[in-house]
Amino acid sequence: MCGIVGYVGEKEATPVLINSLKKLEYRGYDSSGIAVINSAWNEDSSDEAIIVRKCKGAIKFLEEKIEAELVKGAINGKVGIAHTRWATHGEPSDLNAHPHTDVSGTIAVVHNGIIENYGELKAWLQSRGVVFKSQTDTEVIAHLLNYFYTQGAEGVRSENTRGDIFASVHAARQKLVGSYALGVICKDFPDRLICVRKESPLIIGLGQNENFIASDVPAVLEYTREVYFLEQDEMAVLYNDHVDLFNAYAEKVVRQPFHVDWDISSAEKGGYAHFMLKEIHEQPKALHDTLKAHLVTEKSASGGKEGKPVALSFSDEINDADFKKMIQNAKRIVITACGTAYHAGVVGKYAFEKFARLPTNVDVASEFRYRDPILDKDDVFIVVSQSGETADTLAALRLAKSRGAKIIAITNCVGSTVSRESDYVIYTLAGPEIAVASTKAYTTQLMCLYMLALCFGSERGVLSRAEFERLLTELESISDKAQNILDNKTEIQKFASKQFNKSKIFYIGRQFDSANSLESAMKLKEDSYMHCEAFAAGELKHGPIALVDKDTLVIAIATEPSLYEKLASNIIEVKSRGAATMVITSDTSGAFDSCCDSVIQIPSGESALESMLSVIPAQLFAYYCSVLRGNDPDKPRNLAKSVTVE
Ligand code: F6R
């Protein structure tokens, strides 16, 4: 997730762009940049036609970098684009920051989204002599545009792209696979700004003798409340006095602008009351993006549509031959992390043992580092960390490295210390997580762990080709199933409104569900401050059942049909002692109807994978209880988002 803004109008563009960009910092903040068409430029001058300034770090560093030039009037231009980045391809750096330009500096581009076929396009452009400067997927767009603009387009519907920037953008977008919102400027058209979107959001703000583009409404609210929400595959050309909208076929469309009457803070949250709720709702996309980055599909014979998934590839981040050798030699998996990421590791243990038949240890990083752990060079050590900066996790990583283990990192932050110090990195493409309580980072961490476990299982011959492909197809369905749960969230809200005053809550489950119970309980503790514990359901009678009485709520997670009966017996035991009961289950046969006060249905499938979906109702339950108890779900007391000290 990144933030883009663009301006065309009568004012100087740079201060407006910087001001608007700051409203989008919640979308990404590892680097930023601007590009403006230089008003002083002409064919005979030696000045840059498009002035580009970029900087690693928060927007304030970019401001500091350009301050002196701005005072001197050295960055003057009335048309420009700007970007705040959350890295997905290439570490955060000045070079990888957007905007990106073609080799001649004629065209500049900002991009939000992921170009899935960028490797293919890069090779195509390199074979035509194009030299790349950055490691980003976005740079291919700048070069592709310039290629079409100077050489003409091949094999796309807009033939006359030479010298026509609009036609070049229209032609280029037909070559791009993935998600994108693009802002494009061209030195030969100093009166306009072009934009197009697919999957990634983009809005157009309509002002008086000025117009704007932005990834989100808050960026323009200071200037205008009249906006167009650009629809899927639409393009637009903005001039200072009007905006032309076009459909996917480059035909003009006309519609009325939308009047925004929300305040700035609710607009930043995309209309959700809190970032936590927004991030819970972002999970279908985050899960889709994280899997899509590695899923190899067979193109179906008809129409070149994506076919069934056949493999997983980590070759963007990883040298395949070395990685495969490590998989073959692996004797044991050791997973280490803290908090929510540790809970993901517990699910990972079940996954590696089930799908790859490899012994797996999972450890809390703060314990591991002081335990003088037994490690071998054939141990594969997996660290899981959203921030990539957690002190205990880093210490565990360094210890494992010093003992010769190979390190795989699963992290959400490109360029983080964990990513730099590991042998291999798999990224969760969750985008920035603002709410302190982790939600979308957890489920995308699970997606990465499942992908790795299946990859190990397939490479080591534990999973047959048919079984591997079946499981990949199941993984592919997870994102839609997550959406289905979110579409039916009112049941959970109703349940929360009846139970938010309970004094003791227990989550129980078996196998994968027991692992996911840990995270479900953590969410409730952090956000509602209700006392909550998670137990393997079979452990209840070995102690915890002594706590159960009429003030207790027991929430069971049940996604494995062969264990329904056993779990139902556990629920009956607590119900007979006065507890209120709820089950989160994929069962549709009514197995829990008689013993549970409430049944939350989640979609069914391969239970070892679908179990991860059970955490979504639990996240929602925690969120609603938090709000009902008058807490701030985005900022739970005593907690920090990133724990960089011991
Ligand atoms: C809880 C939560 C924390 C983190 C933990 C590790 O919602 O977010 O438990 O999971 O502090 O943080 P990372 O993943 O950044 O290493």
Residues whose N, C-alpha, C, O or C-beta is under 5 A from the ligand:
A	BS01	F6R	C338 G339 T340 A341 V384 S385 Q386 S387 G388 T390 V436 A437 S438 K641 V643
